[in-house]
Amino acid sequence: MTGFGSAQTRRDGYVAASEIKTVNNRYLKTACRISDGFSFLEQKIEALLREKIDRGTVSVTLHIRPEQRENRFTVDQDAAANYIRSAAALKEKLPPGLSDLSVGSICDFFRLPGVIVDQSSGDADLAETIWPLVQENLTEALAALDAMRDAEGASMAENLSALCDQLSGSIERVASLAPTVAEAYRQRLSDKVAKILAQYSIETETVDIIREVALFTDKADISEEIVRFRSHLTQFRAAMAAREACGKRLDFLTQEMFREVNTIGSKANEAAITNVVVDMKTTIEKIREMVQNVE
């Protein structure tokens, strides 16, 4: 489900500002962008997200800074001096044609690895200091995210409920048509047999037709499928009403409802029921698309 939440929190001398965005996905995927020097928080952030969110693509942007803008970066003078000495020694060994090359300014050496040191990244206690701040900040942002997702979920639940009502009416229509299937088949079979027999002047016993109709009726019985479909529909409504993540359960029940409807269409072999089944498949497909985005 789609949503957005943001928060800014001050605590223990630091400020944390976060934005969380979610878009639809059948599974849970997370992506974090965190201020330099705080990448060690990524695993904890992902664990927190997995506690709160079950499905969707989640993007988190987190900025952390000290409240007082002190400089947390220092220059490792020994590392810089080693680079400069190595560069000067290399210049002396260059061929005459390359001796005019400049060694560079001191600032040029600041770009080399190990010269600029982030003091916070080496603080073993920083994780314990920062995490309560980040956890509080992200929890607030997630609450705002949930508020937006709840609004979307309420609208989606209303649409799903209307589609379930359509399916409920359709399956009752199928149940009312089911008793007529055997009689319709008996009539078609009798007409065809009578036509053929009259053509060739042959007689047959009525019991033979009755036996054939009985065999067809047994094969075309859809009472079990109707009962199971009603059960799936009831469970679907109950899952929507529950105050917990239900997307995967709704997805499963949708597949089962489609399976029962498909079987009904195959077994019934009656035009009136087939027309209803086609409409039911269309409705179930709409539900399937929607529940992919339900957490």
Residue frames relative to the residue before (quaternion, step in Angstrom):
aa qw qx qy qz dx dy dz
M 1.0000 0.0000 0.0000 0.0000 0.00 0.00 0.00
T 0.4573 -0.6951 0.4857 0.2681 3.55 -1.06 0.72
G 0.1999 0.7754 -0.5828 0.1383 3.54 -1.16 0.61
F 0.1460 -0.7664 0.6202 0.0820 3.53 -1.34 0.30
G 0.0834 0.7822 -0.6146 0.0589 3.53 -1.07 0.81
S 0.0314 -0.7985 0.6011 0.0000 3.58 -1.06 0.72
A 0.0120 0.7913 -0.6109 0.0221 3.55 -1.24 0.46
Q 0.1292 -0.7500 0.6401 0.1054 3.54 -1.31 0.42
T 0.0395 -0.8211 0.5668 -0.0547 3.55 -0.77 1.07
R 0.1551 -0.7643 0.6203 0.0840 3.58 -1.08 0.80
R 0.2333 0.7654 -0.5670 0.1955 3.54 -0.86 0.97
D 0.8719 0.0606 -0.0453 0.4838 3.55 -1.12 0.78
G 0.7312 -0.4612 0.2392 0.4420 3.56 0.98 0.86
Y 0.6921 0.4104 -0.2793 0.5240 3.60 1.26 0.18
V 0.2492 -0.7267 0.6193 0.1619 3.52 -1.33 0.42
A 0.0793 -0.7801 0.6200 0.0271 3.59 -0.92 0.96
A 0.0202 -0.7755 0.6309 -0.0140 3.57 -0.93 0.95
S 0.0048 -0.8297 0.5558 -0.0527 3.58 -0.69 1.07
E 0.1151 -0.7323 0.6643 0.0960 3.49 -1.39 0.46
I 0.0757 -0.7875 0.6113 0.0200 3.57 -0.92 0.94
K 0.0367 -0.7888 0.6134 -0.0140 3.55 -0.83 1.05
T 0.0735 -0.7837 0.6149 0.0484 3.56 -1.07 0.72
V 0.0581 -0.7552 0.6512 0.0472 3.53 -1.19 0.69
N 0.6852 -0.5281 0.3231 0.3837 3.53 -1.25 0.47
N 0.1924 0.7359 -0.6358 0.1309 3.53 -1.13 0.82
R 0.5247 -0.6416 0.4531 0.3282 3.58 -1.03 0.75
Y 0.7693 0.2665 -0.1302 0.5659 3.57 1.16 -0.65
L 0.5275 -0.6168 0.4716 0.3448 3.56 -1.29 0.03
K 0.0487 0.7663 -0.6369 0.0692 3.56 -0.81 1.10
T 0.1109 -0.8096 0.5755 0.0323 3.57 -0.86 0.96
A 0.0260 -0.7681 0.6398 0.0090 3.55 -1.19 0.66
C 0.0980 -0.8205 0.5632 0.0025 3.58 -0.76 1.09
R 0.0808 -0.7389 0.6665 0.0563 3.52 -1.15 0.81
I 0.0075 -0.8262 0.5574 -0.0814 3.54 -0.44 1.28
S 0.6213 -0.5498 0.4103 0.3787 3.56 -1.15 0.64
D 0.6142 -0.5594 0.4167 0.3690 3.56 -1.17 0.71
G 0.7796 0.3323 -0.2598 0.4629 3.53 -1.03 0.86
F 0.7378 0.3823 -0.2213 0.5104 3.59 1.27 -0.16
S 0.2894 0.7905 -0.4972 0.2102 3.58 1.18 0.45
F 0.5528 0.6237 -0.3903 0.3911 3.60 1.20 -0.42
L 0.6087 0.5689 -0.3490 0.4290 3.60 1.26 -0.24
E 0.4767 0.7337 -0.4186 0.2436 3.57 1.20 -0.44
Q 0.6683 0.5058 -0.3173 0.4437 3.61 0.87 -0.88
K 0.6600 0.4971 -0.3121 0.4688 3.58 0.98 -0.81
I 0.6287 0.5319 -0.3314 0.4605 3.57 1.03 -0.77
E 0.6629 0.5013 -0.3086 0.4627 3.57 0.91 -0.91
A 0.6372 0.5217 -0.3312 0.4605 3.60 0.99 -0.77
L 0.6411 0.5177 -0.3199 0.4676 3.58 1.02 -0.81
L 0.6498 0.5153 -0.3201 0.4579 3.58 0.95 -0.84
R 0.6708 0.5037 -0.3038 0.4516 3.59 0.96 -0.84
E 0.6007 0.5446 -0.3586 0.4626 3.58 1.18 -0.44
K 0.7640 0.4037 -0.1827 0.4691 3.56 1.04 -0.84
I 0.7908 0.2407 -0.0968 0.5543 3.60 1.10 -0.70
D 0.2681 -0.7923 0.5336 0.1252 3.58 -0.90 0.95
R 0.8113 0.0688 -0.0070 0.5805 3.60 1.00 -0.76
G 0.5873 0.5794 -0.4367 0.3587 3.55 -1.22 0.56
T 0.4265 -0.6383 0.5628 0.3064 3.53 -1.34 0.25
V 0.1173 -0.8259 0.5514 -0.0031 3.56 -0.48 1.26
S 0.0813 -0.7853 0.6136 0.0163 3.58 -0.80 1.07
V 0.0752 -0.8028 0.5915 -0.0043 3.56 -0.74 1.10
T 0.0640 -0.7549 0.6518 0.0343 3.55 -0.97 0.94
L 0.0010 -0.8221 0.5652 -0.0686 3.57 -0.60 1.17
H 0.0823 -0.7798 0.6204 0.0163 3.57 -0.79 1.09
I 0.0332 -0.7891 0.6131 -0.0165 3.56 -0.87 1.01
R 0.1131 0.7835 -0.6041 0.0918 3.59 -0.93 0.88
P 0.5500 -0.5796 0.4661 0.3799 3.58 -1.18 0.40
E 0.5472 -0.6013 0.4565 0.3614 3.58 -1.09 0.62
Q 0.7105 0.3221 -0.2130 0.5883 3.56 1.04 -0.78
R 0.3945 -0.7647 0.4637 0.2111 3.57 -0.63 1.10
E 0.1475 0.7909 -0.5794 0.1304 3.60 0.68 1.01
N 0.5139 -0.6420 0.4762 0.3115 3.52 -1.21 0.55
R 0.1526 -0.8150 0.5541 0.0732 3.57 -0.49 1.16
F 0.6113 0.5207 -0.3549 0.4788 3.58 1.30 0.19
T 0.0608 -0.7888 0.6115 0.0137 3.61 -0.96 0.88
V 0.4459 -0.6707 0.5270 0.2714 3.53 -1.32 0.36
D 0.3065 -0.7132 0.6020 0.1868 3.54 -0.92 0.98
Q 0.2777 -0.8204 0.4768 0.1501 3.56 -0.03 1.35
D 0.6279 0.5393 -0.3455 0.4422 3.59 0.99 -0.74
A 0.6547 0.5041 -0.3162 0.4661 3.60 0.96 -0.87
A 0.6543 0.5081 -0.3161 0.4623 3.59 0.96 -0.88
A 0.6568 0.5164 -0.3140 0.4509 3.60 0.95 -0.92
N 0.6358 0.5300 -0.3321 0.4523 3.61 1.01 -0.75
Y 0.6347 0.5178 -0.3261 0.4720 3.58 1.01 -0.82
I 0.6763 0.5013 -0.3033 0.4465 3.60 0.87 -0.96
R 0.6552 0.5088 -0.3156 0.4607 3.60 0.93 -0.89
S 0.6531 0.5126 -0.3170 0.4585 3.57 1.00 -0.85
A 0.6497 0.5133 -0.3167 0.4627 3.58 1.01 -0.79
A 0.6605 0.5035 -0.3099 0.4627 3.60 0.98 -0.86
A 0.6514 0.5088 -0.3175 0.4647 3.58 0.99 -0.81
L 0.6371 0.5259 -0.3264 0.4593 3.56 1.03 -0.77
K 0.6331 0.5449 -0.3345 0.4363 3.58 0.98 -0.82
E 0.6518 0.5267 -0.3176 0.4437 3.59 0.97 -0.83
K 0.7116 0.4505 -0.2575 0.4736 3.60 1.11 -0.59
L 0.4829 0.6811 -0.4334 0.3392 3.57 1.28 -0.07
P 0.5783 -0.5662 0.4467 0.3813 3.64 -1.14 0.52
P 0.6902 -0.5003 0.3238 0.4105 3.62 -1.15 0.50
G 0.6680 0.5258 -0.3140 0.4227 3.57 0.96 -0.77
L 0.7371 0.3862 -0.2172 0.5103 3.59 1.23 -0.43
S 0.4427 0.7350 -0.4320 0.2777 3.57 1.24 0.03
D 0.6183 0.5613 -0.3520 0.4228 3.58 1.21 -0.33
L 0.4569 0.6888 -0.4590 0.3258 3.61 1.24 -0.11
S 0.4228 -0.7084 0.5112 0.2410 3.56 -1.02 0.84
V 0.4801 -0.6515 0.5061 0.2981 3.56 -1.08 0.74
G 0.4978 -0.6473 0.4312 0.3837 3.60 1.11 -0.64
S 0.5423 -0.6070 0.4665 0.3462 3.54 -1.29 0.31
I 0.6767 -0.4866 0.3552 0.4231 3.56 -1.25 0.30
C 0.6338 0.5502 -0.3366 0.4270 3.58 1.01 -0.82
D 0.5811 0.5896 -0.3782 0.4143 3.59 1.10 -0.58
F 0.6759 0.5092 -0.2903 0.4468 3.56 1.05 -0.75
F 0.5239 0.6359 -0.4153 0.3856 3.61 1.25 -0.27
R 0.6309 0.5555 -0.3330 0.4272 3.59 1.18 -0.49
L 0.5887 0.6085 -0.3647 0.3875 3.59 1.19 -0.35
P 0.6344 -0.5715 0.3647 0.3714 3.60 -1.08 0.70
G 0.8246 0.2739 -0.2074 0.4494 3.56 -1.03 0.86
V 0.5635 0.6047 -0.4009 0.3951 3.61 1.21 -0.15
I 0.7435 0.2745 -0.1640 0.5873 3.58 0.94 -0.92
V 0.1188 -0.8137 0.5689 0.0096 3.57 -0.65 1.16
D 0.3038 -0.7221 0.5975 0.1709 3.55 -0.94 0.99
Q 0.3539 -0.7777 0.4811 0.1964 3.55 -0.33 1.26
S 0.6542 0.5377 -0.3346 0.4134 3.60 0.98 -0.79
S 0.6388 0.5554 -0.3426 0.4075 3.58 1.03 -0.73
G 0.7063 0.4396 -0.2733 0.4830 3.56 1.16 -0.36
D 0.5071 0.6469 -0.4174 0.3875 3.55 1.30 0.07
A 0.3416 -0.7775 0.4917 0.1926 3.58 -0.37 1.21
D 0.7024 0.4586 -0.2693 0.4731 3.59 1.13 -0.58
L 0.4495 0.7238 -0.4459 0.2744 3.60 1.24 -0.16
A 0.6198 0.5580 -0.3539 0.4234 3.61 0.97 -0.79
E 0.6776 0.4794 -0.2909 0.4759 3.58 0.94 -0.88
T 0.6527 0.5101 -0.3141 0.4638 3.57 1.09 -0.64
I 0.7453 0.4435 -0.2174 0.4478 3.55 0.87 -1.01
W 0.6238 0.6061 -0.3622 0.3353 3.62 0.87 -0.87
P 0.6398 0.5097 -0.3642 0.4453 3.68 0.84 -0.74
L 0.6247 0.5280 -0.3273 0.4731 3.58 1.07 -0.74
V 0.6878 0.4817 -0.2824 0.4639 3.57 0.82 -1.02
Q 0.6454 0.5263 -0.3231 0.4496 3.58 0.94 -0.86
E 0.6558 0.5000 -0.3072 0.4750 3.58 0.94 -0.87
N 0.6662 0.5156 -0.2994 0.4480 3.56 0.93 -0.94
L 0.7014 0.4629 -0.2765 0.4661 3.58 0.83 -0.97
T 0.6067 0.5512 -0.3550 0.4495 3.59 1.07 -0.66
E 0.6489 0.5036 -0.3074 0.4804 3.57 1.03 -0.79
A 0.6567 0.5000 -0.3070 0.4738 3.59 0.97 -0.86
L 0.6472 0.5174 -0.3146 0.4631 3.59 1.03 -0.78
A 0.6095 0.5426 -0.3529 0.4578 3.59 1.10 -0.65
A 0.6532 0.4926 -0.3083 0.4854 3.58 1.02 -0.81
L 0.6197 0.5413 -0.3263 0.4653 3.56 1.08 -0.78
D 0.6672 0.5107 -0.2974 0.4535 3.57 0.90 -0.95
A 0.6156 0.5518 -0.3567 0.4350 3.59 1.02 -0.75
M 0.6698 0.4783 -0.2969 0.4841 3.58 0.97 -0.84
R 0.6706 0.4960 -0.2974 0.4646 3.58 0.95 -0.87
D 0.6098 0.5467 -0.3539 0.4518 3.60 1.09 -0.65
A 0.6378 0.5214 -0.3292 0.4615 3.58 1.01 -0.80
E 0.6560 0.4904 -0.3056 0.4856 3.56 0.99 -0.84
G 0.6507 0.5332 -0.3126 0.4412 3.56 1.00 -0.86
A 0.6313 0.5330 -0.3384 0.4505 3.59 1.01 -0.77
S 0.6524 0.4999 -0.3077 0.4793 3.57 1.01 -0.83
M 0.6599 0.5052 -0.3053 0.4649 3.57 0.98 -0.85
A 0.6342 0.5327 -0.3287 0.4539 3.59 1.02 -0.81
E 0.6251 0.5347 -0.3349 0.4595 3.58 1.05 -0.75
N 0.6692 0.4901 -0.2979 0.4725 3.59 0.96 -0.86
L 0.6536 0.5125 -0.3119 0.4613 3.57 0.97 -0.87
S 0.6339 0.5343 -0.3286 0.4525 3.58 1.02 -0.79
A 0.6444 0.5139 -0.3195 0.4674 3.58 1.02 -0.80
L 0.6533 0.5035 -0.3109 0.4723 3.58 1.02 -0.79
C 0.6218 0.5300 -0.3346 0.4695 3.58 1.08 -0.71
D 0.6132 0.5381 -0.3450 0.4642 3.58 1.06 -0.72
Q 0.6324 0.5269 -0.3311 0.4614 3.57 1.02 -0.79
L 0.6693 0.4967 -0.2976 0.4656 3.56 0.93 -0.91
S 0.6260 0.5434 -0.3374 0.4461 3.57 1.02 -0.79
G 0.6657 0.4871 -0.2996 0.4793 3.58 0.96 -0.85
S 0.6535 0.5302 -0.3128 0.4403 3.57 1.03 -0.82
I 0.6859 0.4784 -0.3084 0.4535 3.59 0.87 -0.88
E 0.6184 0.5146 -0.3508 0.4792 3.59 1.12 -0.54
R 0.6019 0.5379 -0.3493 0.4758 3.56 1.14 -0.62
V 0.6368 0.5125 -0.3181 0.4803 3.58 0.99 -0.82
A 0.6536 0.5208 -0.3168 0.4486 3.59 0.93 -0.91
S 0.6735 0.4878 -0.3037 0.4650 3.61 1.01 -0.74
L 0.6780 0.4827 -0.2867 0.4745 3.58 1.15 -0.60
A 0.5316 0.6851 -0.3942 0.3043 3.58 1.12 -0.64
P 0.6771 0.4941 -0.3331 0.4318 3.70 0.81 -0.81
T 0.6568 0.5294 -0.3203 0.4310 3.60 1.13 -0.48
V 0.4940 0.6891 -0.4250 0.3170 3.58 1.26 -0.34
A 0.6854 0.4886 -0.2903 0.4552 3.59 0.84 -0.99
E 0.6631 0.5035 -0.3099 0.4590 3.58 0.94 -0.87
A 0.6415 0.5153 -0.3241 0.4667 3.58 1.01 -0.80
Y 0.6528 0.5012 -0.3158 0.4721 3.57 1.00 -0.82
R 0.6285 0.5386 -0.3354 0.4498 3.61 0.98 -0.84
Q 0.6691 0.5023 -0.3025 0.4567 3.54 0.96 -0.89
R 0.6586 0.5003 -0.3147 0.4657 3.59 0.93 -0.85
L 0.6614 0.5094 -0.3042 0.4588 3.55 0.96 -0.93
S 0.6528 0.5195 -0.3165 0.4515 3.60 0.91 -0.89
D 0.6610 0.5113 -0.3103 0.4531 3.57 0.93 -0.89
K 0.6737 0.4951 -0.3029 0.4574 3.58 0.90 -0.90
V 0.6641 0.5064 -0.3004 0.4607 3.57 0.94 -0.96
A 0.6536 0.5178 -0.3145 0.4538 3.57 0.93 -0.91
K 0.6483 0.5240 -0.3193 0.4507 3.58 0.97 -0.79
I 0.6845 0.4812 -0.2826 0.4690 3.55 0.92 -0.95
L 0.6666 0.5090 -0.3065 0.4502 3.57 0.93 -0.89
A 0.6418 0.5184 -0.3256 0.4618 3.55 1.01 -0.77
Q 0.6279 0.5580 -0.3295 0.4309 3.54 1.07 -0.75
Y 0.7891 0.2886 -0.1346 0.5253 3.56 1.02 -0.87
S 0.4291 -0.7317 0.4374 0.2987 3.60 1.29 0.21
I 0.4302 0.6683 -0.4809 0.3702 3.56 0.92 1.00
E 0.2542 -0.7599 0.5789 0.1511 3.58 -1.11 0.68
T 0.0809 -0.7857 0.6114 0.0495 3.55 -1.18 0.58
E 0.5307 -0.6284 0.4692 0.3215 3.52 -1.25 0.45
T 0.5526 -0.6154 0.4547 0.3304 3.58 -1.08 0.77
V 0.5936 0.5977 -0.3577 0.4029 3.56 1.11 -0.71
D 0.6033 0.5633 -0.3603 0.4346 3.60 1.09 -0.63
I 0.6549 0.4925 -0.3060 0.4847 3.57 0.99 -0.84
I 0.6374 0.5312 -0.3319 0.4488 3.57 0.97 -0.86
R 0.6380 0.5291 -0.3237 0.4563 3.58 0.99 -0.89
E 0.6661 0.5052 -0.3001 0.4594 3.59 0.93 -0.91
V 0.6482 0.5095 -0.3153 0.4698 3.57 1.00 -0.83
A 0.6307 0.5375 -0.3329 0.4501 3.60 1.03 -0.78
L 0.6458 0.5119 -0.3162 0.4700 3.58 0.98 -0.83
F 0.6592 0.5019 -0.3095 0.4666 3.57 0.95 -0.88
T 0.6417 0.5424 -0.3250 0.4341 3.56 0.94 -0.91
D 0.6438 0.5202 -0.3197 0.4611 3.58 1.01 -0.81
K 0.6871 0.4759 -0.2834 0.4702 3.58 0.95 -0.88
A 0.7399 0.4303 -0.2205 0.4677 3.58 1.04 -0.77
D 0.4071 0.7257 -0.4700 0.2947 3.59 1.26 0.10
I 0.0721 -0.8227 0.5638 -0.0076 3.60 -0.62 1.14
S 0.3194 0.7830 -0.4903 0.2108 3.59 1.23 0.28
E 0.6529 0.5119 -0.3256 0.4536 3.61 0.96 -0.82
E 0.6500 0.5167 -0.3188 0.4570 3.58 0.97 -0.84
I 0.6346 0.5239 -0.3308 0.4618 3.58 1.01 -0.76
V 0.6479 0.5137 -0.3149 0.4661 3.60 0.95 -0.90
R 0.6802 0.4847 -0.2995 0.4612 3.60 0.88 -0.91
F 0.6320 0.5297 -0.3400 0.4521 3.57 0.99 -0.78
R 0.6349 0.5200 -0.3304 0.4663 3.59 0.93 -0.85
S 0.6481 0.5226 -0.3141 0.4563 3.57 0.99 -0.88
H 0.6533 0.5073 -0.3166 0.4643 3.60 0.91 -0.89
L 0.6535 0.5178 -0.3141 0.4540 3.58 0.97 -0.85
T 0.6369 0.5178 -0.3188 0.4740 3.58 1.03 -0.79
Q 0.6648 0.4928 -0.2987 0.4754 3.59 0.96 -0.87
F 0.6048 0.5584 -0.3467 0.4497 3.58 1.07 -0.72
R 0.6703 0.4854 -0.2956 0.4772 3.59 0.89 -0.93
A 0.6524 0.5198 -0.3163 0.4519 3.58 0.97 -0.85
A 0.6435 0.5183 -0.3219 0.4621 3.59 1.00 -0.79
M 0.6433 0.5151 -0.3270 0.4625 3.59 1.00 -0.76
A 0.6866 0.4957 -0.2820 0.4510 3.57 1.02 -0.79
A 0.5819 0.5990 -0.3750 0.4024 3.62 1.18 -0.48
R 0.3972 -0.7186 0.5258 0.2222 3.59 -1.06 0.79
E 0.5910 0.5158 -0.4044 0.4702 3.54 0.60 1.18
A 0.6685 -0.4839 0.3591 0.4358 3.56 -1.25 0.28
C 0.0029 -0.8353 0.5471 -0.0538 3.57 -0.73 1.04
G 0.3506 0.7866 -0.4661 0.2028 3.61 1.24 0.03
K 0.6952 0.4701 -0.2845 0.4633 3.57 0.82 -0.96
R 0.6377 0.5137 -0.3302 0.4695 3.59 1.04 -0.72
L 0.6470 0.5058 -0.3191 0.4730 3.58 0.97 -0.83
D 0.6152 0.5471 -0.3374 0.4565 3.57 1.04 -0.78
F 0.6665 0.5019 -0.2950 0.4657 3.58 0.92 -0.93
L 0.6784 0.4920 -0.2970 0.4578 3.59 0.87 -0.95
T 0.6091 0.5472 -0.3484 0.4564 3.58 1.09 -0.67
Q 0.6413 0.5138 -0.3180 0.4728 3.57 0.99 -0.83
E 0.6693 0.5004 -0.3039 0.4575 3.59 0.95 -0.86
M 0.6340 0.5158 -0.3391 0.4659 3.60 1.00 -0.74
F 0.6418 0.5127 -0.3272 0.4670 3.58 0.97 -0.80
R 0.6266 0.5439 -0.3328 0.4481 3.58 1.02 -0.81
E 0.6766 0.4872 -0.2973 0.4652 3.61 0.89 -0.92
V 0.6545 0.5064 -0.3183 0.4625 3.59 0.94 -0.84
N 0.6339 0.5333 -0.3263 0.4552 3.56 1.00 -0.80
T 0.6565 0.5019 -0.3015 0.4756 3.57 1.02 -0.83
I 0.6200 0.5407 -0.3401 0.4556 3.57 1.00 -0.80
G 0.6688 0.5047 -0.3000 0.4561 3.56 0.91 -0.90
S 0.6730 0.5015 -0.2940 0.4573 3.58 1.01 -0.80
K 0.7373 0.4410 -0.2374 0.4534 3.58 0.92 -0.90
A 0.6580 0.5629 -0.3316 0.3744 3.59 0.90 -0.87
N 0.0651 -0.8461 0.5257 0.0593 3.59 1.00 -0.82
E 0.5505 0.5650 -0.4016 0.4652 3.55 0.98 0.94
A 0.5324 -0.6826 0.3967 0.3053 3.57 -0.74 1.10
A 0.6570 0.5253 -0.3243 0.4328 3.59 0.88 -0.90
I 0.6790 0.4663 -0.2841 0.4908 3.58 0.98 -0.88
T 0.6147 0.5578 -0.3460 0.4374 3.59 1.00 -0.77
N 0.6393 0.5257 -0.3280 0.4553 3.59 0.98 -0.79
V 0.6540 0.4941 -0.3105 0.4814 3.57 1.00 -0.82
V 0.6351 0.5450 -0.3218 0.4428 3.57 0.99 -0.87
V 0.6293 0.5311 -0.3378 0.4559 3.61 0.98 -0.80
D 0.6569 0.4983 -0.3055 0.4763 3.59 0.97 -0.86
M 0.6466 0.5229 -0.3189 0.4548 3.59 1.00 -0.82
K 0.6389 0.5213 -0.3303 0.4594 3.59 0.98 -0.79
T 0.6299 0.5260 -0.3305 0.4661 3.58 1.02 -0.78
T 0.6660 0.4990 -0.2987 0.4672 3.58 0.93 -0.88
I 0.6543 0.5095 -0.3129 0.4630 3.59 0.95 -0.88
E 0.6284 0.5312 -0.3421 0.4538 3.58 1.02 -0.73
K 0.6144 0.5244 -0.3423 0.4800 3.61 1.06 -0.68
I 0.6501 0.5044 -0.3115 0.4754 3.57 0.98 -0.85
R 0.6335 0.5471 -0.3341 0.4332 3.59 0.94 -0.90
E 0.6622 0.5083 -0.3073 0.4568 3.60 0.92 -0.87
M 0.6801 0.4967 -0.2929 0.4527 3.56 1.00 -0.82
V 0.7075 0.4785 -0.2925 0.4300 3.61 0.82 -0.93
Q 0.4974 0.6318 -0.4459 0.3932 3.61 1.21 -0.23
N 0.7430 0.4099 -0.2031 0.4885 3.58 1.14 -0.64
V 0.5431 0.6096 -0.4039 0.4126 3.58 1.28 0.10
E 0.3896 -0.7209 0.5204 0.2402 3.56 -0.86 0.94
